[in-house]
Amino acid sequence: MALASGVSIELWSESLPLLPRALEFARDGLIPAGSHANRCHAAASTLTMPNVDEALESLVFDAQTSGGLLLAVKPDKLDRAKEMLLAAGDLACEVGEVQESRSDGKALRLL
């Protein structure tokens, strides 16, 4: 989505909501083959900061999640979007932001 839109996505790894014990399992090496494939596919357009846990990075590319788990919301609409999601019983976490495209071609930055 970021590449096609000509922008860069910054994900804040510490803000990502995880299922209970997911990080523990990932650290134990329980990563599906599809997740490794996803990570390899996105490698050329991804920059991961050195402080990001490798297991957490693997979870970012997890093949077991379905699409549509993230919403891109304009900053002036963010509070309202969170209110609506929470009112509907859904999770509402701010996990990153969209930025201008970078000259290095990295569409995803994991911080």
N, C-alpha and C positions, 0 to 999 in steps of 0.2 A: 504494500500500500504506500509506504514512504517513497520507495524508488519511483513508482508510477506518478506520484504527486510532486516529485522534485523537492522533497523535504527530508529532514533528519528527525528521527525519533530518539528521545533520550529517556531511558527507563532507569528508575531509581531502584536498584536491586533490593535495598533494605525496606522498601515500601510495598513490595509484591506480596500479596496474600498467598499463603501456601496451605495446603491441606495438612492436617496433623501428621507428623512423622515423615512427610515427603522429603525434606532436606536430609533427614537421617538415612532414609532408604537410598537417596541419590548418592550420599557419601559412601554408602556400602556398595556402590556399583550397580544398583538395580535401576539401570537406565535402558528403556526399550530401544531396539535397533532403529526404529523409525525416528527416535529422538536424535540419535547420532547422525542419521541421514539429514534431518532438518538442520542440525547445527553445521554440518559440512556444506550444505546448500547455501546457507546464509553467511558463511565465513568471510567471503570476499567483501561483503557490504556491512560487516559488523566490527565494531571496536569495543573490546571489553577492557575496562580499567583493571589494573593489577590487583586492586583490593577486593574485587568481586570473587566470591567463593566459586570454585570450578563446579561444584555440585549444583549450586544455585544457577549458574549459567546453563547447565544441562537442563534444569527445570524450565528455563525460559523457552527452550526449544522442544519441550515435551510433546510427543506425538499423540498422547492420550487425551489432550484437551481439544475441545471443539472450537471452531472459529467463532467470532462474534463475542468474545469475552471482554474485549476492550472497546471503549467508546472514545472517539475523538470529539471533545466538547470545547467550544470557544470559552476562553477564560471568563468572560462576562456572563456566561450561562452555567458555569460550573456549580455554583451553590444550588441553583434550582434543579439541575440534573441530579445532584446528590440527594436532595430532598425527595424528589420523585422516585428514585430507585429505592431509597430506604423505606419510603411509605408503602411501596409495593412488596416489601420484604426481601429485596435484593441487596447484594453487597455493593458498596459505593466507596472505592478507594482511589485516591489520586496517586498514580504510579509513575508519572512522567510528563513530558511535554513535547510538543512539536516545535521544531526549530527550523530555521532556514537551512537549505542544503549546504553541506560542507564541501570544500574543494577536494577533500581526500576520498570522496565517493562513499563514505560510510553512512548508510541510511539508518543504522541502528547503533546506538551507543549505550552500553550497559555500565552504569555508574554505581 
